Every structure is written in C-alpha cells, then in structure tokens.
C-alpha cells in the first residue's frame, strides 16, 4: 500500500476506532498526499504516489548496478527519502 499501513489500520482510522497513534498516520498521509496529491521527488519533481512507488521499487531492485545515470540518482534519492521510510 502507498501509505505503508495495512488495510485494517486504514479501515479503523476511517471508522474512528483506531487505537494507535493517529498523529503518525496523519503525518504519513500528509507526506504523500499533502502536496495536491503529489509526492515531491528530488529527481523527477512532482509525481503521483503510484509513480513514486513504481519508481522506488524499480530503483530498489536495480540498486547500485544501474547503468542509467537517472536510475542511479533515483536509487540514491529513494534510499534517503522520508516518504518511503
């Protein structure tokens, strides 16, 4: 999931019965959707959360073996990204 929370946690939050730290969930939602629904990527600029996940997964899979300079920049940026942590 984009948020990094299970579906059951999201369901509980939406029902108003989540017993965990709601501030953490809110901060996570705002980090992904708080910029008009865009994630600000240091390499690609403003991208959708779905594109962020796709890019992160690709960069993580290729890693330092990347021969494409942009993919290598993405890998390094994704490793430090607060949105993906």
Jmol script that loads the backbone (N, CA, C; Angstrom):
load data "model"
ATOM      1  N   UNK A   1       0.831  -1.197   0.000  1.00  0.00           N
ATOM      2  CA  UNK A   1       0.000   0.000   0.000  1.00  0.00           C
ATOM      3  C   UNK A   1       0.863   1.243   0.000  1.00  0.00           C
ATOM      4  N   UNK A   2       0.365   2.277  -0.574  1.00  0.00           N
ATOM      5  CA  UNK A   2       1.085   3.537  -0.665  1.00  0.00           C
ATOM      6  C   UNK A   2       1.473   4.091   0.698  1.00  0.00           C
ATOM      7  N   UNK A   3       0.599   3.937   1.654  1.00  0.00           N
ATOM      8  CA  UNK A   3       0.825   4.540   2.964  1.00  0.00           C
ATOM      9  C   UNK A   3       1.740   3.721   3.863  1.00  0.00           C
ATOM     10  N   UNK A   4       1.899   2.458   3.574  1.00  0.00           N
ATOM     11  CA  UNK A   4       2.711   1.614   4.432  1.00  0.00           C
ATOM     12  C   UNK A   4       1.959   1.082   5.635  1.00  0.00           C
ATOM     13  N   UNK A   5       0.643   1.243   5.622  1.00  0.00           N
ATOM     14  CA  UNK A   5      -0.219   0.711   6.680  1.00  0.00           C
ATOM     15  C   UNK A   5      -1.114  -0.360   6.075  1.00  0.00           C
ATOM     16  N   UNK A   6      -1.490  -1.321   6.884  1.00  0.00           N
ATOM     17  CA  UNK A   6      -2.371  -2.380   6.400  1.00  0.00           C
ATOM     18  C   UNK A   6      -3.774  -1.830   6.146  1.00  0.00           C
ATOM     19  N   UNK A   7      -4.525  -2.570   5.360  1.00  0.00           N
ATOM     20  CA  UNK A   7      -5.898  -2.171   5.059  1.00  0.00           C
ATOM     21  C   UNK A   7      -6.740  -2.094   6.337  1.00  0.00           C
ATOM     22  N   UNK A   8      -6.484  -2.993   7.270  1.00  0.00           N
ATOM     23  CA  UNK A   8      -7.269  -2.976   8.513  1.00  0.00           C
ATOM     24  C   UNK A   8      -6.993  -1.715   9.328  1.00  0.00           C
ATOM     25  N   UNK A   9      -5.754  -1.245   9.341  1.00  0.00           N
ATOM     26  CA  UNK A   9      -5.439   0.000  10.057  1.00  0.00           C
ATOM     27  C   UNK A   9      -6.172   1.166   9.408  1.00  0.00           C
ATOM     28  N   UNK A  10      -6.146   1.225   8.081  1.00  0.00           N
ATOM     29  CA  UNK A  10      -6.836   2.311   7.375  1.00  0.00           C
ATOM     30  C   UNK A  10      -8.335   2.256   7.643  1.00  0.00           C
ATOM     31  N   UNK A  11      -8.907   1.057   7.630  1.00  0.00           N
ATOM     32  CA  UNK A  11     -10.338   0.907   7.930  1.00  0.00           C
ATOM     33  C   UNK A  11     -10.661   1.410   9.330  1.00  0.00           C
ATOM     34  N   UNK A  12      -9.819   1.074  10.308  1.00  0.00           N
ATOM     35  CA  UNK A  12     -10.048   1.526  11.683  1.00  0.00           C
ATOM     36  C   UNK A  12      -9.944   3.050  11.791  1.00  0.00           C
ATOM     37  N   UNK A  13      -8.985   3.629  11.095  1.00  0.00           N
ATOM     38  CA  UNK A  13      -8.839   5.091  11.107  1.00  0.00           C
ATOM     39  C   UNK A  13     -10.091   5.739  10.527  1.00  0.00           C
ATOM     40  N   UNK A  14     -10.561   5.223   9.400  1.00  0.00           N
ATOM     41  CA  UNK A  14     -11.740   5.799   8.754  1.00  0.00           C
ATOM     42  C   UNK A  14     -13.002   5.645   9.597  1.00  0.00           C
ATOM     43  N   UNK A  15     -13.079   4.569  10.376  1.00  0.00           N
ATOM     44  CA  UNK A  15     -14.232   4.355  11.254  1.00  0.00           C
ATOM     45  C   UNK A  15     -14.114   5.157  12.552  1.00  0.00           C
ATOM     46  N   UNK A  16     -12.911   5.669  12.816  1.00  0.00           N
ATOM     47  CA  UNK A  16     -12.695   6.422  14.052  1.00  0.00           C
ATOM     48  C   UNK A  16     -12.446   5.535  15.253  1.00  0.00           C
ATOM     49  N   UNK A  17     -12.038   4.286  15.027  1.00  0.00           N
ATOM     50  CA  UNK A  17     -11.813   3.365  16.138  1.00  0.00           C
ATOM     51  C   UNK A  17     -10.363   2.911  16.260  1.00  0.00           C
ATOM     52  N   UNK A  18      -9.456   3.595  15.584  1.00  0.00           N
ATOM     53  CA  UNK A  18      -8.044   3.222  15.626  1.00  0.00           C
ATOM     54  C   UNK A  18      -7.468   3.593  16.982  1.00  0.00           C
ATOM     55  N   UNK A  19      -6.824   2.626  17.653  1.00  0.00           N
ATOM     56  CA  UNK A  19      -6.278   2.858  18.991  1.00  0.00           C
ATOM     57  C   UNK A  19      -4.807   3.260  18.974  1.00  0.00           C
ATOM     58  N   UNK A  20      -4.189   3.220  17.807  1.00  0.00           N
ATOM     59  CA  UNK A  20      -2.777   3.594  17.694  1.00  0.00           C
ATOM     60  C   UNK A  20      -2.603   5.103  17.664  1.00  0.00           C
ATOM     61  N   UNK A  21      -1.405   5.516  17.333  1.00  0.00           N
ATOM     62  CA  UNK A  21      -1.076   6.938  17.281  1.00  0.00           C
ATOM     63  C   UNK A  21      -1.590   7.515  15.968  1.00  0.00           C
ATOM     64  N   UNK A  22      -2.687   8.217  16.035  1.00  0.00           N
ATOM     65  CA  UNK A  22      -3.316   8.803  14.856  1.00  0.00           C
ATOM     66  C   UNK A  22      -2.441   9.883  14.230  1.00  0.00           C
ATOM     67  N   UNK A  23      -1.630  10.551  15.035  1.00  0.00           N
ATOM     68  CA  UNK A  23      -0.741  11.595  14.512  1.00  0.00           C
ATOM     69  C   UNK A  23       0.270  11.005  13.524  1.00  0.00           C
ATOM     70  N   UNK A  24       0.729   9.784  13.777  1.00  0.00           N
ATOM     71  CA  UNK A  24       1.664   9.133  12.851  1.00  0.00           C
ATOM     72  C   UNK A  24       0.995   8.834  11.523  1.00  0.00           C
ATOM     73  N   UNK A  25      -0.241   8.359  11.570  1.00  0.00           N
ATOM     74  CA  UNK A  25      -0.980   8.062  10.344  1.00  0.00           C
ATOM     75  C   UNK A  25      -1.236   9.354   9.578  1.00  0.00           C
ATOM     76  N   UNK A  26      -1.634  10.400  10.295  1.00  0.00           N
ATOM     77  CA  UNK A  26      -1.897  11.683   9.653  1.00  0.00           C
ATOM     78  C   UNK A  26      -0.635  12.240   9.003  1.00  0.00           C
ATOM     79  N   UNK A  27       0.487  12.152   9.689  1.00  0.00           N
ATOM     80  CA  UNK A  27       1.749  12.651   9.134  1.00  0.00           C
ATOM     81  C   UNK A  27       2.123  11.881   7.868  1.00  0.00           C
ATOM     82  N   UNK A  28       1.875  10.579   7.874  1.00  0.00           N
ATOM     83  CA  UNK A  28       2.173   9.760   6.704  1.00  0.00           C
ATOM     84  C   UNK A  28       1.278  10.142   5.525  1.00  0.00           C
ATOM     85  N   UNK A  29      -0.004  10.327   5.789  1.00  0.00           N
ATOM     86  CA  UNK A  29      -0.946  10.731   4.734  1.00  0.00           C
ATOM     87  C   UNK A  29      -0.535  12.085   4.164  1.00  0.00           C
ATOM     88  N   UNK A  30      -0.204  13.026   5.024  1.00  0.00           N
ATOM     89  CA  UNK A  30       0.174  14.363   4.564  1.00  0.00           C
ATOM     90  C   UNK A  30       1.485  14.335   3.783  1.00  0.00           C
ATOM     91  N   UNK A  31       2.415  13.447   4.153  1.00  0.00           N
ATOM     92  CA  UNK A  31       3.686  13.392   3.432  1.00  0.00           C
ATOM     93  C   UNK A  31       3.488  12.905   2.002  1.00  0.00           C
ATOM     94  N   UNK A  32       2.457  12.102   1.775  1.00  0.00           N
ATOM     95  CA  UNK A  32       2.205  11.572   0.437  1.00  0.00           C
ATOM     96  C   UNK A  32       1.179  12.408  -0.316  1.00  0.00           C
ATOM     97  N   UNK A  33       0.111  12.809   0.337  1.00  0.00           N
ATOM     98  CA  UNK A  33      -0.982  13.495  -0.357  1.00  0.00           C
ATOM     99  C   UNK A  33      -1.090  14.977  -0.049  1.00  0.00           C
ATOM    100  N   UNK A  34      -0.220  15.498   0.789  1.00  0.00           N
ATOM    101  CA  UNK A  34      -0.333  16.886   1.224  1.00  0.00           C
ATOM    102  C   UNK A  34       0.101  17.927   0.213  1.00  0.00           C
ATOM    103  N   UNK A  35       0.676  17.514  -0.896  1.00  0.00           N
ATOM    104  CA  UNK A  35       1.132  18.453  -1.921  1.00  0.00           C
ATOM    105  C   UNK A  35       0.252  18.337  -3.149  1.00  0.00           C
ATOM    106  N   UNK A  36      -1.034  18.605  -2.972  1.00  0.00           N
ATOM    107  CA  UNK A  36      -2.013  18.475  -4.064  1.00  0.00           C
ATOM    108  C   UNK A  36      -1.995  17.081  -4.679  1.00  0.00           C
ATOM    109  N   UNK A  37      -1.814  16.086  -3.823  1.00  0.00           N
ATOM    110  CA  UNK A  37      -1.830  14.702  -4.295  1.00  0.00           C
ATOM    111  C   UNK A  37      -0.549  14.269  -4.969  1.00  0.00           C
ATOM    112  N   UNK A  38       0.520  15.040  -4.809  1.00  0.00           N
ATOM    113  CA  UNK A  38       1.781  14.687  -5.435  1.00  0.00           C
ATOM    114  C   UNK A  38       2.870  14.498  -4.391  1.00  0.00           C
ATOM    115  N   UNK A  39       3.779  13.588  -4.711  1.00  0.00           N
ATOM    116  CA  UNK A  39       4.988  13.399  -3.928  1.00  0.00           C
ATOM    117  C   UNK A  39       6.067  14.219  -4.616  1.00  0.00           C
ATOM    118  N   UNK A  40       6.834  14.971  -3.847  1.00  0.00           N
ATOM    119  CA  UNK A  40       7.906  15.769  -4.433  1.00  0.00           C
ATOM    120  C   UNK A  40       9.179  14.930  -4.431  1.00  0.00           C
ATOM    121  N   UNK A  41       9.567  14.505  -5.616  1.00  0.00           N
ATOM    122  CA  UNK A  41      10.760  13.676  -5.815  1.00  0.00           C
ATOM    123  C   UNK A  41      11.921  14.590  -6.189  1.00  0.00           C
ATOM    124  N   UNK A  42      13.084  14.439  -5.543  1.00  0.00           N
ATOM    125  CA  UNK A  42      14.211  15.300  -5.881  1.00  0.00           C
ATOM    126  C   UNK A  42      14.770  15.051  -7.285  1.00  0.00           C
ATOM    127  N   UNK A  43      14.449  13.913  -7.873  1.00  0.00           N
ATOM    128  CA  UNK A  43      14.944  13.589  -9.213  1.00  0.00           C
ATOM    129  C   UNK A  43      13.887  13.863 -10.275  1.00  0.00           C
ATOM    130  N   UNK A  44      12.635  13.444 -10.028  1.00  0.00           N
ATOM    131  CA  UNK A  44      11.582  13.552 -11.026  1.00  0.00           C
ATOM    132  C   UNK A  44      10.651  14.739 -10.820  1.00  0.00           C
ATOM    133  N   UNK A  45      10.756  15.415  -9.699  1.00  0.00           N
ATOM    134  CA  UNK A  45       9.854  16.532  -9.404  1.00  0.00           C
ATOM    135  C   UNK A  45       8.554  16.030  -8.808  1.00  0.00           C
ATOM    136  N   UNK A  46       7.449  16.698  -9.069  1.00  0.00           N
ATOM    137  CA  UNK A  46       6.141  16.305  -8.549  1.00  0.00           C
ATOM    138  C   UNK A  46       5.596  15.116  -9.323  1.00  0.00           C
ATOM    139  N   UNK A  47       5.403  14.000  -8.625  1.00  0.00           N
ATOM    140  CA  UNK A  47       4.879  12.785  -9.253  1.00  0.00           C
ATOM    141  C   UNK A  47       3.746  12.234  -8.398  1.00  0.00           C
ATOM    142  N   UNK A  48       2.921  11.393  -8.997  1.00  0.00           N
ATOM    143  CA  UNK A  48       1.815  10.783  -8.252  1.00  0.00           C
ATOM    144  C   UNK A  48       2.368   9.771  -7.258  1.00  0.00           C
ATOM    145  N   UNK A  49       1.617   9.476  -6.186  1.00  0.00           N
ATOM    146  CA  UNK A  49       2.058   8.452  -5.244  1.00  0.00           C
ATOM    147  C   UNK A  49       2.274   7.095  -5.922  1.00  0.00           C
ATOM    148  N   UNK A  50       1.443   6.753  -6.900  1.00  0.00           N
ATOM    149  CA  UNK A  50       1.608   5.476  -7.609  1.00  0.00           C
ATOM    150  C   UNK A  50       2.923   5.462  -8.382  1.00  0.00           C
ATOM    151  N   UNK A  51       3.256   6.574  -9.031  1.00  0.00           N
ATOM    152  CA  UNK A  51       4.526   6.662  -9.771  1.00  0.00           C
ATOM    153  C   UNK A  51       5.698   6.628  -8.806  1.00  0.00           C
ATOM    154  N   UNK A  52       5.534   7.214  -7.630  1.00  0.00           N
ATOM    155  CA  UNK A  52       6.572   7.185  -6.601  1.00  0.00           C
ATOM    156  C   UNK A  52       6.864   5.740  -6.190  1.00  0.00           C
ATOM    157  N   UNK A  53       5.823   4.973  -5.948  1.00  0.00           N
ATOM    158  CA  UNK A  53       6.011   3.570  -5.560  1.00  0.00           C
ATOM    159  C   UNK A  53       6.685   2.797  -6.685  1.00  0.00           C
ATOM    160  N   UNK A  54       6.206   2.988  -7.908  1.00  0.00           N
ATOM    161  CA  UNK A  54       6.773   2.287  -9.063  1.00  0.00           C
ATOM    162  C   UNK A  54       8.262   2.632  -9.213  1.00  0.00           C
ATOM    163  N   UNK A  55       8.587   3.896  -9.101  1.00  0.00           N
ATOM    164  CA  UNK A  55       9.967   4.351  -9.235  1.00  0.00           C
ATOM    165  C   UNK A  55      10.827   3.786  -8.113  1.00  0.00           C
ATOM    166  N   UNK A  56      10.320   3.820  -6.896  1.00  0.00           N
ATOM    167  CA  UNK A  56      11.044   3.314  -5.731  1.00  0.00           C
ATOM    168  C   UNK A  56      11.321   1.829  -5.868  1.00  0.00           C
ATOM    169  N   UNK A  57      10.326   1.050  -6.288  1.00  0.00           N
ATOM    170  CA  UNK A  57      10.508  -0.385  -6.445  1.00  0.00           C
ATOM    171  C   UNK A  57      11.533  -0.693  -7.530  1.00  0.00           C
ATOM    172  N   UNK A  58      11.482   0.044  -8.632  1.00  0.00           N
ATOM    173  CA  UNK A  58      12.438  -0.160  -9.715  1.00  0.00           C
ATOM    174  C   UNK A  58      13.854   0.203  -9.254  1.00  0.00           C
ATOM    175  N   UNK A  59      13.990   1.330  -8.608  1.00  0.00           N
ATOM    176  CA  UNK A  59      15.305   1.762  -8.140  1.00  0.00           C
ATOM    177  C   UNK A  59      15.861   0.799  -7.096  1.00  0.00           C
ATOM    178  N   UNK A  60      15.003   0.307  -6.218  1.00  0.00           N
ATOM    179  CA  UNK A  60      15.431  -0.635  -5.187  1.00  0.00           C
ATOM    180  C   UNK A  60      15.885  -1.953  -5.810  1.00  0.00           C
ATOM    181  N   UNK A  61      15.178  -2.403  -6.841  1.00  0.00           N
ATOM    182  CA  UNK A  61      15.515  -3.673  -7.496  1.00  0.00           C
ATOM    183  C   UNK A  61      16.836  -3.575  -8.263  1.00  0.00           C
ATOM    184  N   UNK A  62      17.071  -2.451  -8.908  1.00  0.00           N
ATOM    185  CA  UNK A  62      18.291  -2.283  -9.704  1.00  0.00           C
ATOM    186  C   UNK A  62      19.469  -1.889  -8.815  1.00  0.00           C
ATOM    187  N   UNK A  63      19.215  -0.983  -7.899  1.00  0.00           N
ATOM    188  CA  UNK A  63      20.231  -0.564  -6.944  1.00  0.00           C
ATOM    189  C   UNK A  63      21.443   0.086  -7.584  1.00  0.00           C
ATOM    190  N   UNK A  64      22.599  -0.152  -6.998  1.00  0.00           N
ATOM    191  CA  UNK A  64      23.845   0.449  -7.452  1.00  0.00           C
ATOM    192  C   UNK A  64      24.326  -0.147  -8.774  1.00  0.00           C
ATOM    193  N   UNK A  65      23.657  -1.181  -9.269  1.00  0.00           N
ATOM    194  CA  UNK A  65      24.043  -1.809 -10.533  1.00  0.00           C
ATOM    195  C   UNK A  65      23.528  -1.020 -11.737  1.00  0.00           C
ATOM    196  N   UNK A  66      22.851   0.057 -11.491  1.00  0.00           N
ATOM    197  CA  UNK A  66      22.238   0.840 -12.567  1.00  0.00           C
ATOM    198  C   UNK A  66      23.303   1.421 -13.491  1.00  0.00           C
ATOM    199  N   UNK A  67      23.059   1.298 -14.777  1.00  0.00           N
ATOM    200  CA  UNK A  67      23.968   1.916 -15.750  1.00  0.00           C
ATOM    201  C   UNK A  67      23.407   3.257 -16.230  1.00  0.00           C
ATOM    202  N   UNK A  68      22.113   3.471 -16.021  1.00  0.00           N
ATOM    203  CA  UNK A  68      21.462   4.714 -16.402  1.00  0.00           C
ATOM    204  C   UNK A  68      21.690   5.738 -15.279  1.00  0.00           C
ATOM    205  N   UNK A  69      22.248   6.903 -15.596  1.00  0.00           N
ATOM    206  CA  UNK A  69      22.531   7.894 -14.543  1.00  0.00           C
ATOM    207  C   UNK A  69      21.293   8.326 -13.754  1.00  0.00           C
ATOM    208  N   UNK A  70      20.128   8.465 -14.432  1.00  0.00           N
ATOM    209  CA  UNK A  70      18.925   8.871 -13.714  1.00  0.00           C
ATOM    210  C   UNK A  70      18.485   7.785 -12.738  1.00  0.00           C
ATOM    211  N   UNK A  71      18.586   6.519 -13.149  1.00  0.00           N
ATOM    212  CA  UNK A  71      18.205   5.418 -12.260  1.00  0.00           C
ATOM    213  C   UNK A  71      19.115   5.387 -11.046  1.00  0.00           C
ATOM    214  N   UNK A  72      20.388   5.642 -11.233  1.00  0.00           N
ATOM    215  CA  UNK A  72      21.323   5.685 -10.114  1.00  0.00           C
ATOM    216  C   UNK A  72      20.986   6.843  -9.176  1.00  0.00           C
ATOM    217  N   UNK A  73      20.655   8.019  -9.746  1.00  0.00           N
ATOM    218  CA  UNK A  73      20.228   9.151  -8.909  1.00  0.00           C
ATOM    219  C   UNK A  73      18.954   8.809  -8.145  1.00  0.00           C
ATOM    220  N   UNK A  74      18.020   8.126  -8.822  1.00  0.00           N
ATOM    221  CA  UNK A  74      16.779   7.718  -8.156  1.00  0.00           C
ATOM    222  C   UNK A  74      17.069   6.775  -7.002  1.00  0.00           C
ATOM    223  N   UNK A  75      17.924   5.808  -7.232  1.00  0.00           N
ATOM    224  CA  UNK A  75      18.263   4.851  -6.179  1.00  0.00           C
ATOM    225  C   UNK A  75      18.812   5.584  -4.963  1.00  0.00           C
ATOM    226  N   UNK A  76      19.755   6.483  -5.187  1.00  0.00           N
ATOM    227  CA  UNK A  76      20.358   7.215  -4.069  1.00  0.00           C
ATOM    228  C   UNK A  76      19.334   8.109  -3.374  1.00  0.00           C
ATOM    229  N   UNK A  77      18.471   8.764  -4.163  1.00  0.00           N
ATOM    230  CA  UNK A  77      17.445   9.635  -3.579  1.00  0.00           C
ATOM    231  C   UNK A  77      16.403   8.816  -2.813  1.00  0.00           C
ATOM    232  N   UNK A  78      15.980   7.681  -3.382  1.00  0.00           N
ATOM    233  CA  UNK A  78      14.964   6.850  -2.733  1.00  0.00           C
ATOM    234  C   UNK A  78      15.458   6.264  -1.414  1.00  0.00           C
ATOM    235  N   UNK A  79      16.748   5.980  -1.339  1.00  0.00           N
ATOM    236  CA  UNK A  79      17.330   5.443  -0.103  1.00  0.00           C
ATOM    237  C   UNK A  79      17.198   6.422   1.055  1.00  0.00           C
ATOM    238  N   UNK A  80      17.226   7.717   0.762  1.00  0.00           N
ATOM    239  CA  UNK A  80      17.166   8.756   1.788  1.00  0.00           C
ATOM    240  C   UNK A  80      15.785   9.364   1.971  1.00  0.00           C
ATOM    241  N   UNK A  81      14.848   8.982   1.100  1.00  0.00           N
ATOM    242  CA  UNK A  81      13.544   9.635   1.039  1.00  0.00           C
ATOM    243  C   UNK A  81      12.709   9.402   2.297  1.00  0.00           C
ATOM    244  N   UNK A  82      12.217  10.476   2.872  1.00  0.00           N
ATOM    245  CA  UNK A  82      11.366  10.385   4.073  1.00  0.00           C
ATOM    246  C   UNK A  82       9.995   9.795   3.750  1.00  0.00           C
ATOM    247  N   UNK A  83       9.537   9.951   2.519  1.00  0.00           N
ATOM    248  CA  UNK A  83       8.226   9.422   2.131  1.00  0.00           C
ATOM    249  C   UNK A  83       8.247   7.900   2.134  1.00  0.00           C
ATOM    250  N   UNK A  84       9.333   7.296   1.728  1.00  0.00           N
ATOM    251  CA  UNK A  84       9.428   5.846   1.612  1.00  0.00           C
ATOM    252  C   UNK A  84       9.887   5.173   2.883  1.00  0.00           C
ATOM    253  N   UNK A  85      10.218   5.893   3.906  1.00  0.00           N
ATOM    254  CA  UNK A  85      10.680   5.279   5.169  1.00  0.00           C
ATOM    255  C   UNK A  85       9.513   4.908   6.030  1.00  0.00           C
TER     256      UNK A  85
END
end "model"
wireframe off; spacefill off
backbone 0.3
color backbone group
